[in-house]
Amino acid sequence: MRKLLNYFGLQKLPAKERKTILTLFLLAGMGVAFMFWDGSGQPKPGQAAPELPVKGPALAEKGDEQWSESRLEREVAAILAQVKGAGRVVVDLHLATTAESQWLYREERQERVGATGQGNSPGELMTRREPVFQRQSGGVEAPVLNGQKAPVISGVLVVAEGAADPAIRRQLGEATAVLLGIALHRVLVLPWG
């Protein structure tokens, strides 16, 4: 560092000015670096995009298809079929609850002070809750969906060709538990046939 300071003649300057000049050099270097970096993260036209590994076979999905039990079963089976030695895989979910729609509400709260007019007297708290509506095409108003609460999965049955092998059965069970975020004791893996 001292050689660099001597090379530029900065050793003779007061510490405060030296710090300011070094900061300016650093900012100028960063500016030059940003000029050469386009920041898009996309490959340049002459470069080929890197191949990404595919998790499983392409699933036939409808553009407007939302969450469904059968879709989740197909996706989990497609991922588990990629485990070495698993072979064909079928997954069956058992749900404890159903999906629950959560609607957007507007809340209005009012607090009324007691009849005595004193600040320490008990008051009444009133809350009014109304659904929020959105006008759609054709002038029809519909409530605004805020999201969906996923159903609770109580158990999973996995049937696989390779499940006769205990090591593959264990791998399939652990993978299923991780994929669905459930406890391992809720997964049963059985051999095909």
N, C-alpha and C positions, 0 to 999 in steps of 0.2 A: 504494500500500500504506500509506503514511504517513497519507493522508487517512482511510482506513478505520480505522486504529489510533486516530487522533484522534477520529473520529466515535464510536467505542465507548468512548473514554477508556482505552484500553489502553496508550497511549504512556507513561503515568506508572508502570506496573507494572514490576517487575524482569523481565529477559529470560526467566528460567526459568518464571515464572508466566504470562507472556504466551504462551509456547510451549504451555503446558498448556491455556490457554483456547482458543487457536486450534485445537489438536488436538480439543478437545471440540466446537467449532463445526463442524469438518469431519466428525466422526463423526455429529453430529446431522443435518447435511445429507445424509449418506449414508443414514442411517436413514429420513429422510423420503422420499428417492428410492426406497428399497426398499419402502416402504409402498405407493407408487403403481404399482410394477412387480410384476406377479404372477409373473414368472419362468418361466412355462410355455412361452413361445415359440409357443404356439398362438394362432390368431386368436380374437378375442372372438366371442361368438355372433352379434353384429350384423354382423361383418365377413366378407367372402367370402375364402376362401383364394386366394392368388395362383396363377395357372396356371403350371405348370412345363413347359418344352418336353420333348417326347417324343423320345428318341434314335432310335427306329426303330419299325417296326410291332410290335404286341404279339405276343410269341412264345407259342405254346401250350406251357406247361410243366406237368409233373406235379408235384404237391406234394412227392413223395418222390424225384424225379429228381435224381441226383447228377451229377458231372462225366461227360461223355461227349464223344467226338470229334465226333459229329454235332451235338450241341447247340452246341458251340463254333463249328463251321462255320456253323450257322444264325445265331448271334448276330453273328459277324463280318460275314457277308454282309448282315445287316439293317442294321448300322451303316454299312458301305461303300456300301450302296444310297442312303444319305442324302446322299452327296457329289453336288454339283450336276453334272449331266451324266453320271453313272455309269450310270444306267439299271438294268437287271436285273443282278444280281451272283450268282455262284456261287463258293464257296470250298471248296478241298480241301486238307486238312492232311496232311502226311507226318510221322509220329512216329518218332523214333529209338528210343524206349523206351516202355514202357507205364506206366500209373499204378501206383504202389506204395503199398500200405497200410502204415502204421506203427503198430505195436501198443504199448501201454503196458506197461513192464516195471518190476519191483521189483528193485533190486540190493542185494546184501549183500556187504560186503568185510570180510575178516579178514586180519590180518597176524600171522604166527607168528615169534617170535624164534628164532634159531638155538639149537642144543643146548648151546652153551657158556654161555649165559645172559648174555653180555656184550651191552651195547647197540650196539656197533659191528660185531657179526657179521652176516653176511648173513641175511636172513629170507625167509620165503615169503609171498607175497601171493596170497590166494585170493579170487576173485570168483564169486559165485553170482547168476545172473540168471533170474528166473522171470516168466512173463507174469501180468498182473493180470486176474482174472476178475470178472464181474459177474453176479449172479443175475437172470435175466429171468423173465417170467411163465411159469408152468408148472414152475418149479423148475429150468429149464435154465440152465446157466452158459455164458457166452460171453466170449471175450477182449475187452478194452476197446480200441476203436479210438482212437488218439491223433491221427490225421490221415492225410492222403494226400499223397504226393509226386507232383507233377504230372509228366506225361511230358515228355520233351525234344522240342521241335518242330525237325525238321531242315530242313523246307522247306514253302512254301505256294504253291499255284497259285490265282490269282484270275482268273476269266473275267468280263468286264463288257462291256455293250453300248457304253459310251462310251470303252472303252480304245483305240479307234482314234486318238483325240486324244492326242498325247504328253503334254500338260499334265495331263490327267485320269489317264492311265496312271501318271505320276509321283506324283500325289496319292494314288491308290489304293495304290501300292506303299509309300509312306512311312506312310500311315495304317495299313496292315496290319502293318508292322514295329513301329510304336509300340503298337498294340493288343495284339500278341502278345509284345512284348518280345524280338524277334529282330533279327538284323542284316538290313539292307536287301538284301544280296546273296542272301539265302535266300528272297526273294519274287519270284515271276514273275507278271506281269500280262499277260494276253492279251486281244485283242478277241473279242467274241462272234461266232459264226457262222463 
